[in-house]
Amino acid sequence: MEKLIYKYLALAYGQYFNALSFVSKRKAAEKAFMLYCTPRKGKVLPHQKEYLDSAKHQIINAANTDIQTYKWSGTNETVLLLHGWESNVFRWKILIEKLQEDNYNIIALDAPGHGNSSGNILNVPLYTECANVVISNYKPSHIIGHSMGGMTTIYNQYKYPNPGIKKLVSLGSPSELSEMMDHYQNLLSFNDTVLSGLETYIKEQYEIEVQHFSAARFSESIAQKGFIVHDELDLIAPFSAAEKIHGQWKNSSLFKTSGLGHSLHQEEVNQKIIDFLKS
């Protein structure tokens, strides 16, 4: 029933944007963009609170957002964790425990609009600006990102090349913004006028071209070692995204899983990440 309600709600939004585009193409694009960037969940749940509260570190202001950081101290190298869409730092609990076994110094952050951070929207350019401020503060040697956090990890290293970063890990990351916009259009069934306005709006706001915003293209210039993990049956981000990124990232390796889903929490994946960091 919930999926059915969500489907019809999405179509209703699409029809609204279509009607609005006849009055104002820009207004329709702006509202479509805000809907796309507004998470429906991701705030801290009751069962997550105690674990996260125990590791709260400083709040860092970036891009007019108060970013909550977390720290699990260790004497080994510093690892930064970037979660994905509609999630928060709690999603890393199993990997954090694994990293602690090797005494890594672990830093994580709640993205804008998620967890204990402020804000109402999230997108990769915004996430990147916030992540880069955190990186400047904590100077991690390695960055691990899941889904949107993986795309942000790649885009950040492309936009702000950092020789202090040694290794990058991308888990279930999408690659092409154009494909994501096509999926959004198909989901809501809005017309090409809205899509065109949306692309123009994104260019005005973030100075990026939708057709050229590509994790695969960004990774081409990255010299650091990369480890890409993706499930071939991923229903959220297609496995083809990992193949594209790996194809352009000369210093990367690709670990294909089957049946582990999009979240990639499993022991097998976590051990592979640890092995990569230690190699």
Sequence and secondary structure as in RCSB ss.txt:
>XXXX:A:sequence
MEKLIYKYLALAYGQYFNALSFVSKRKAAEKAFMLYCTPRKGKVLPHQKEYLDSAKHQIINAANTDIQTYKWSGT
NETVLLLHGWESNVFRWKILIEKLQEDNYNIIALDAPGHGNSSGNILNVPLYTECANVVISNYKPSHIIGHSMGG
MTTIYNQYKYPNPGIKKLVSLGSPSELSEMMDHYQNLLSFNDTVLSGLETYIKEQYEIEVQHFSAARFSESIAQK
GFIVHDELDLIAPFSAAEKIHGQWKNSSLFKTSGLGHSLHQEEVNQKIIDFLKS
>XXXX:A:secstr
 HHHHHHHHHHHHHHHHHHHHHH HHHHHHHHHHHHH  S  S  HHHHHHHHTTEEEEEEETTEEEEEEEE  S
S EEEEE  TT  GGGGHHHHHHHHHTT EEEEE  TTSTT   S   HHHHHHHHHHHHHHH  SEEEEETHHH
HHHHHHHHHS  TT  EEEEES   BHHHHHHHHHHHHT  HHHHHHHHHHHHHHH   GGG BHHHHHTT  SE
EEEEEETT SSS HHHHHHHHHH TTEEEEEESS TTT  SHHHHHHHHHHHH 
